[in-house]
Amino acid sequence: MVFEHRDEYPSQWKAIQSIAEKLDVHKESLRVWVRRAEVDAGQRPGLTTDERARMRELEREVKELRRANEILKAASAFFGAELDRQSKR
């Protein structure tokens, strides 16, 4: 809506203010949505919505893998020590 009516206002910010008031949305929320839409459309640099989602997914996966790795390290140390004790008997 902001993009469609941008030419009716002296600036994009004025368009955002006016439209936010009409939609009963905070103007800062609408400004953020407009910026995100511009990034998604390739009009502004930054991570697209899809790229952000993928980044969060990968960060979550890395966290899980690091946790699993720590568990495996602890288990291998435990079993290694157990095997060492059994071989000394």
Secondary structure, DSSP 8 states (H G I E B T S, - for coil): -HHHHGGGSSSHHHHHHHHHHHHT--HHHHHHHHHHHHHHTTSS-S--HHHHHHHHHHHHHHHHHHHHHHHHHHHHHHHHHHHHHHHH-
